[in-house]
Amino acid sequence: MIIPKDKKLDEESYIREEKAVFNGSDSEKLKIIQTLICFANYQGGELRIYEVKNELDFKNFFDAVSIGNAINSFIEPPIGWVIAVKQINKKKGVILKIRPSARSPHFYKKDGYFINNKDEKVFIFRRGSIGIRRSGSNDVYSNVDFEQMFKKKIAEIFGSIQDIVVKQPMEEN
């Protein structure tokens, strides 16, 4: 991996996350899927992974269609093809970018879990919940998030109605 020793990873935020290494485990894949869904439900975002250990993961997972299918297998409504994939770090790493979804919020239609070495289910996300990005981490939608989303959607609807009325006022009889 080519990250100078004096450079630390950039601070993670609402729209950015960085990983030094991806080993290809099921838990890592689920966390990446979760992060991209949370980005799409918020303002979009970028996930950088500086080293992908297994080259086959570039074809089998870090491909726009493959990762889009993986994401959509867990959520409703599906996200359109808004994922950009670019290899970086002398083609050893990858950047995944996703735009905010016009169809958000996307809820998990099935559990995202893996089986650990003790043969236990470890849940990354749960069916019926909605993921959202908060600061440098993934979280679950709260009542406040629903209220903000509702206010934003109502403002968009009434803004569109106002535009129509201003452009085409009713004629007086």
N, C-alpha and C positions, 0 to 999 in steps of 0.2 A: 504494500500500500504506500502511496506517495503522498504523505502529509508531513510537512516539516515538523520536527519535534517542538519547535517554539510556537507553532500554530495550533491553537485548540479549535475544535469544531465551533462553528458559529452558534450563537445563542438560538435556541429553538423558540418558536413563536406561534402565533395564531396561524401563520401561513407558511411556516418553514419547519422542517425536521431533518436531522442529519444522523446517519449511522456510519460508524467506521467500517464495520464488516457485516456481511450477510452470509451465513453458513448454509442456508437452505432448509432449515427446520420448519415443521408445520407451524410452530408458535410464531416464528418470525414472519412467515407468510400471512398468517392471520392478523398480526399486528400491522403489517403494511396495508392490507386490505382495509382494516379498521381506520387507519390514519387517512387513507385516501377518501373513504366515505365521510369521515369527519370534516375533511377539507371541503369536499363537495357540498356538504350541508351548511358550511359556513361561508367563507369568501374564496374558496379555492386554495391551492397551495402547492408547495414543492417539497419533495422528499429526495434527499441526496444520500446515496450509499456509495462510499468510496472504494469498497472492495467486495466483489461478489466472488466467493471462493470457488463455486462450481460453474464452469463456462456454459454448461447446458441450461442453467437457470436463465440465461439471456434469451434462449429460444422458448423454453417451457414455461417461464413465469414472467420475466421482464420484457414482454412483448406487448404492445398496445392492445392487441386483440385478446391475448391470453389473460392479461390482468383485468381487462374490461369484463371478460366472461366470468372470471373469478369473483370480481366485485358484484356483478349482477346476479350471481348465483346466491348471494346472501341478502339482497335487498329488494324492496318494492318502494316506489316504482323504479324501474331500471334507469341507470344513468346512461345518457347518450355517449357517443364515442368522443369524449373530451379529454382523453388521457394522452399526453405526449411522453415518449420515452427516448432518452438520449444517453448514449454511452459516454463516460468521462474517465479521467484519470488513466490515460493511455489504454482505454477500452477495458479497464479492470473494474470500473464502477458504473453507476447509472443514476440518472436524474429522472424522476417521475413527476410530471406536472399535471394538475387537474384544475379545471375551471370551476367556479361556483355553479352548481346545478340549477337550472331554471325549474326543475321538477322537484326541488327539495320541499319538505324534508323526506329523506329516504329512511325507512325503518328496516330493521333486521327481520327478515322473514324466517330465519332459522338461526339456531345457536352457532356461534363460532367458538369451537373448543378443540383442544388437542389432548392426547393421552400422554401423561408424563411417565417417567421411568418407574414410578410406583404403581402404574396401571390405574391412575386416577384421572378423571376429567378435569381439565383446567380451562375455565371459560375466559375468553377474551372479550366477547360481547354476547348479549342474550337476545333471543327472539322477542320481538315486540318493542324493543327499545330503539331510540334514535341517537346516533352518535353526533357529537359536535366538538369542535376544536376550542379549547380554552387555553390561552397563554401557550405553554410549551407541552401540553398534554391533551389526550383524548378524554372526553367526558360524555355524559348522557344528558339529553335534553331535559330541561326542568320546566316548571310552570312559567318562569320568567322568559325562557326562550320561546315558548309557545306564544306568550303574550306579545313579545317583540315581533315574531314572525307574522302573527295575525295583524298587528298594527301596520307593518310594512306592506302586507298584501292588500289591506283595505286602502291604504294610501295610494298604492299603484292602481287599484281599480277606480277609485274616485278621481285620481289624476287623469286617467284615460277618459273617463266620462266628462271631466271638465274640458279636456282638449277638444272633444267632439262638440260640446255645447258652444265653446268659444269660436270654433272654426265654422260651425254650421248652426247659428242660432235659429230658434223657431221664428217663423214669419208671423207677423201680426195680421189678423183678419179684419 
